[in-house]
Amino acid sequence: MRGRYLLAESLGVFGGSLAFTGLGLLLGLEGTTWTLALLAALPYLTLPLDLLAGLLLDRLDRRTLLLAGVWLRAGILGLFALLPKEPLFLLPLAFLFQAVLALDLPAWHALLVRLAQGRLEREGGRLQAAQLLGDGLGDLLAPPLLLLAKPLPFALGGLLLAGEGLLLRDLPAYPPPRAAKGEGFTLRALLAGLAFLLEDGRLLPLPLYAILFC
């Protein structure tokens, strides 16, 4: 995998981490326990969208999905920076950001198979290291940025995600499998994906891990 793709993903995760760490601090200072609880629950509320992501990845180009998600999340953080810092505005946007992220992350893992070129374990580790680096930097720098100006973590986060989108422009196209072309987005297809996940005992630890540590 090219280094610029790893840098791009690290920047994007850094931007999202800046924004959500700043959001947690804002709600902790000015919100209520209910708003904090809702913020903490967002990753769980958007978990079902991972199933929808599977349908999308089997029917649309993975590169297109990834880039659309990156730019959409950059725009959402731009709105975070501009809107009043009230839970009424912030929590719906936070849910939308998490929903797009839930659709976006599987696209990265699907693209990894194409980009790894036979070195899946090594390249998967490099991608995760880039994501953890960005996440840690966001947690570290969001508090001082928030003290400087409330919109700053969100504005900078949006710019970092825009930088990710620019760095990923030359990602190779990755069309869906031929066998999936022409299939619709039906409830039956969604349930078939869930059944496949539950039937194979080797895959069961994955959703359990996601539920416990999302």
C-alpha positions, -999 to +999 in steps of 0.1 A: +000+000+000+013+034-009+024+056+020+002+085+009-029+063+014-018+055+050-011+092+056-045+101+042-063+077+065-043+089+095-052+125+087-089+116+084-090+097+116-071+125+133-097+150+121-126+128+133-109+123+166-103+160+171-139+167+165-154+140+187-130+145+216-139+182+214-176+174+212-174+152+243-156+180+262-182+205+251-211+184+262-194+175+294-190+212+303-223+225+290-246+196+284-265+171+305-259+134+314-285+125+288-266+142+260-233+126+271-251+092+272-264+097+236-230+107+224-215+075+239-242+054+224-238+067+188-213+039+177-238+013+189-268+030+172-250+030+139-237-006+140-266-020+119-254+003+091-224-021+087-248-046+071-260-019+047-223-012+039-219-048+029-247-044+004-233-012-010-198-027-014-212-056-034-231-033-058-210-001-061-174+009-067-156+007-034-133+037-042-163+059-050-180+049-017-149+057+003-143+091-013-179+101-010-179+092+027-147+111+033-160+143+017-194+140+033-177+137+068-155+167+060-187+187+052-204+176+084-174+188+105-176+221+086-212+224+098-200+216+133-177+245+132-203+270+119-234+260+139-241+271+175-225+247+200-259+234+214-268+197+218-299+202+196-276+209+166-246+189+175-260+155+183-279+149+150-248+159+131-227+136+153-251+107+145-249+115+108-211+115+110-210+082+127-235+067+102-213+077+073-183+064+091-201+030+096-206+029+059-171+041+051-149+018+072-159-014+054-149+002+022-113+006+035-112-031+044-125-041+010-099-019-007-072-033+015-075-066-003-068-050-036-040-027-023-022-053-002-010-073-032-006-105-013+006-090+020-027-087+037-016-091+073+013-067+070-007-040+052-036-044+075-013-038+104+001-007+088-034+006+081-045+000+117-013+017+130-021+048+109-056+049+123-044+045+159-019+073+154-045+097+141-069+088+169-043+093+196-033+127+182-069+138+181-074+129+217-042+147+227-047+179+208-085+185+210-085+199+245-060+227+239-076+236+206-110+238+223-096+262+248-083+284+220-117+285+202-148+263+203-150+259+165-113+251+161-113+213+166-142+209+142-129+233+115-094+217+117-110+182+117-130+191+085-098+204+068-079+172+077-107+151+062-106+172+031-069+166+030-076+128+031-100+132+002-074+150-019-047+124-011-070+095-021-079+109-055-057+085-073-070+054-055-076+026-081-112+018-090-125-013-074-158-023-090-182-048-072-180-085-080-198-095-112-220-120-093-236-091-073-244-068-103-280-063-109-290-073-073-312-048-055-310-034-020-336-057-005-344-068+030-338-104+018-302-095+008-296-077+041-308-108+061-287-131+039-256-112+049-266-114+085-272-151+082-238-157+066-222-139+095-240-159+121-237-193+105-199-193+102-185-197+137-152-183+127-168-149+120-188-146+152-160-130+172-159-101+148-194-087+155-189-094+192-157-075+192-174-046+174-202-045+199-178-045+229-152-021+217-169+002+191 
